[in-house]
Structures are given as structure tokens and as C-alpha cells.
Amino acid sequence: MQEITTADVLAADATVQIVDVRESAELSTGMIENAVHIPSGSVLDRSGELDKSRRVIAVCHGGGRSARVAAILTELGFNADTLGGGMSGWEAEGLPMVQQEA
């Protein structure tokens, strides 16, 4: 597991799985396009929804929760990294976000 930058996320290939681990109430500002929402407290129960053959990038608000989630996923056999600075850094850079579909 490593902490990656927004540039790393933007350069990632199309097979990467971006997992937004924030709580539902935190999603009102938007998400990274094509991200999957799995709250951090549900990751163990829902890890079966992720493909172990594809890289995972965990994202939260500031980077703390996603680092813990990436560490858990790594222990479960995933190739998982965390976005340093989280969505607050993503938003501060003016990078595109989409609204979560209901």
C-alpha cells in the first residue's frame, strides 16, 4: 500500500477501482467519476464486491480513513493504495467530480 497523488489517479488505467469510503452524508460535494461508494465501516463485509485482480484506490475526505481501508484491503490480498489528501485535496485542485446516483 502506498499513498498516491491526484496525478497518479488521473494517470491510472481504466481497470483501476476507485472506492470512496466516506459516509453517505459526506458525498454531497461529489465523487470521483466511476468511483464506487463503500463506507469505511462496511469494507470488510463488502470486499467481495471488489475484483482482486484489479488495483484499488481508496479515497476519503482527508486521507486517514482511506489509508486504514487500503491497509485492510492489502491484508485481504488486494493491490490497494490510498489517495493522499483525499477528496479535500481533489476538490482544492479543481478536479472534476460527479454527483452520486441515487
C-alpha atoms as one frame of an Amber mdcrd trajectory, in Angstrom:
protein
   0.000   0.000   0.000   1.204   3.453  -0.824  -0.115   6.989  -0.675  -0.602
   8.274  -4.200  -1.288  11.719  -5.659  -4.182  13.099  -7.655  -1.916  12.967
 -10.730  -1.449   9.225 -10.115  -5.232   8.747 -10.021  -5.697  10.734 -13.225
  -2.962   8.680 -14.925  -4.316   5.311 -13.724  -5.569   2.929 -16.361  -9.258
   2.203 -16.870  -9.139  -1.016 -14.851  -8.494   0.754 -11.541 -11.266   0.545
  -8.941 -11.760   3.814  -7.054 -13.541   3.191  -3.766 -14.965   6.192  -1.921
 -15.055   5.186   1.753 -16.726   8.341   3.106 -20.096   8.195   4.821 -23.180
   8.888   2.690 -23.670  12.342   4.240 -20.198  13.361   3.036 -20.934  12.698
  -0.634 -22.916  15.888  -1.263 -19.802  17.637  -2.608 -19.414  14.922  -5.231
 -17.290  11.897  -6.029 -14.584  10.967  -8.496 -16.222   9.737 -11.686 -16.763
   5.958 -11.742 -15.968   5.624  -8.034 -17.835   3.010  -6.022 -19.218   4.061
  -2.638 -18.451   1.630   0.178 -18.388   3.356   3.604 -15.246   2.515   5.582
 -17.197   0.598   8.212 -18.653  -1.693   5.527 -15.451  -2.556   3.668 -14.860
  -5.917   5.336 -18.443  -7.037   4.693 -18.481  -5.703   1.132 -14.945  -6.510
  -0.032 -16.418  -9.287  -2.170 -17.860  -6.572  -4.428 -14.312  -5.674  -5.491
 -12.155  -7.503  -8.017  -8.854  -8.721  -6.508  -7.276  -8.808  -9.962  -7.730
  -5.029 -10.335  -5.914  -2.267  -8.445  -7.941  -0.419  -5.794  -7.544   3.240
  -4.855  -9.308   4.118  -1.593 -10.498   7.705  -1.132 -11.974   9.541   1.863
 -12.209  13.198   2.904  -8.618  13.773   4.010  -6.733  10.504   3.624  -6.865
   8.938   7.090  -9.774   6.527   6.724  -8.782   5.550   3.204  -5.261   4.673
   4.403  -6.769   2.326   7.007  -9.095   0.819   4.389  -6.235   0.351   1.902
  -4.218  -1.414   4.611  -7.151  -3.742   5.357  -7.678  -4.474   1.671  -3.965
  -5.152   1.237  -4.145  -7.690   4.082  -7.081  -9.307   2.249  -4.944  -9.749
  -0.863  -5.864  -6.645  -2.862  -3.390  -4.300  -4.547  -4.711  -1.241  -2.701
  -3.437   2.324  -2.383  -4.797   5.496  -0.802  -5.252   8.976  -2.246  -3.136
  11.393  -0.204  -5.157  14.458   0.758  -8.390  12.693  -0.111 -11.337  14.426
  -1.696 -10.482  17.714   0.008  -7.224  17.770  -1.974  -9.010  16.639  -5.133
 -11.549  19.462  -4.776  -8.867  22.047  -3.898  -7.151  21.258  -7.199 -10.416
  21.879  -9.035 -10.560  18.341 -10.395 -13.878  17.047 -11.772 -16.473  15.478
  -9.531 -19.850  13.911 -10.212 -22.906  13.573  -8.026 -23.631  10.106  -6.690
 -26.527   8.435  -8.452 -29.477   7.680  -6.218
